[in-house]
Amino acid sequence: MRLCRGPGYGGKGGLHDLMCWRGYSEVADRVVELYQAGFIAEAEAAIPDEYIDECWLVGPLPRIVARWRSKWINDGCNLIVRTDNWPSAKPSDNAVYEPLLRALRD
């Protein structure tokens, strides 16, 4: 996962603190070490799939809806943040998000 690209992973703070707060402090330290040494691909590869799966809603629409309903909404989450507005993200129009919003309302 290309989570450590760009601002926020050049050192401690930002994404590092977030990973530590979520119980991945050893991984976060290793990612910083690799990133600062210039091993960007290795830093990205060091982020475990379990972290991404626990902390982000990614994947096909049915999987996102199922996970939202089974875990996220039951834990009190009532907000989805669009992440296509980051500087390096490929912007998408609302057509990408409308099916998700419709599915979550059902």
DADABEL-V974429 format. One record per residue. N is the residue number from 1. RES is the residue in one letter. PHI is phi in degrees with one decimal (* if undefined). PSI is psi in whole degrees, -180 to 180 (999 if undefined). D_CENTER is the distance of its C-alpha to the mean C-alpha in whole Angstrom. Layout:
n res phi psi d_center
N RES PHI PSI D_CENTER
N RES PHI PSI D_CENTER
This chain:
n res phi psi d_center
1 M * 134 9
2 R -86.8 57 9
3 L -84.6 -23 7
4 C -100.2 12 10
5 R -77.0 144 12
6 G 82.7 -166 14
7 P -62.9 147 15
8 G 107.4 -14 13
9 Y -127.8 20 13
10 G -78.8 -14 17
11 G -170.6 -164 18
12 K -72.2 153 18
13 G 107.5 170 16
14 G 58.8 -121 13
15 L -64.9 -32 10
16 H -59.7 -50 13
17 D -63.0 -38 14
18 L -62.1 -45 11
19 M -64.0 -41 10
20 C -63.1 -45 14
21 W -59.4 -33 14
22 R -89.7 7 12
23 G 95.0 16 15
24 Y -117.1 44 14
25 S -65.9 -39 16
26 E -65.0 -42 18
27 V -64.2 -44 15
28 A -59.9 -44 14
29 D -62.0 -42 17
30 R -65.3 -40 18
31 V -62.6 -44 15
32 V -61.4 -45 17
33 E -59.1 -48 20
34 L -65.8 -43 19
35 Y -61.6 -47 18
36 Q -67.9 -26 21
37 A -82.7 -2 23
38 G 90.1 6 22
39 F -93.5 70 20
40 I -64.0 -48 17
41 A -60.7 -39 17
42 E -68.0 -37 17
43 A -63.3 -44 15
44 E -63.1 -42 12
45 A -68.6 -23 14
46 A -75.1 -15 14
47 I -78.7 117 11
48 P -70.5 147 11
49 D -57.9 -33 10
50 E -60.7 -38 11
51 Y -63.7 -48 8
52 I -61.1 -44 6
53 D -65.9 -37 8
54 E -72.4 -33 9
55 C -111.0 -6 6
56 W -137.9 149 4
57 L -97.9 101 7
58 V -133.6 155 8
59 G 120.9 -168 11
60 P -65.8 154 15
61 L -52.0 -48 16
62 P -59.6 -37 18
63 R -67.5 -42 15
64 I -62.3 -47 13
65 V -62.8 -45 16
66 A -61.8 -44 17
67 R -69.0 -38 14
68 W -58.9 -47 14
69 R -71.2 -39 18
70 S -82.0 -32 18
71 K -118.9 -58 16
72 W -66.9 -50 14
73 I -68.7 -33 17
74 N -69.8 -21 19
75 D -92.6 7 18
76 G 93.9 5 18
77 C -75.3 129 15
78 N -134.6 29 17
79 L -143.6 135 14
80 I -117.8 130 12
81 V -104.4 126 11
82 R -71.6 132 11
83 T -111.6 21 9
84 D -93.4 13 12
85 N -105.5 11 14
86 W -75.1 153 12
87 P -54.6 -36 15
88 S -95.2 0 14
89 A -80.9 149 13
90 K -84.6 113 15
91 P -62.8 147 16
92 S -128.3 157 17
93 D -88.4 179 20
94 N -64.7 -16 20
95 A -59.6 -28 21
96 V -71.8 -36 18
97 Y -94.0 -22 17
98 E -60.5 -43 20
99 P -61.0 -37 20
100 L -65.0 -48 17
101 L -61.4 -42 19
102 R -62.7 -44 22
103 A -65.5 -37 21
104 L -72.0 -27 20
105 R -76.0 -25 23
106 D -67.3 999 25
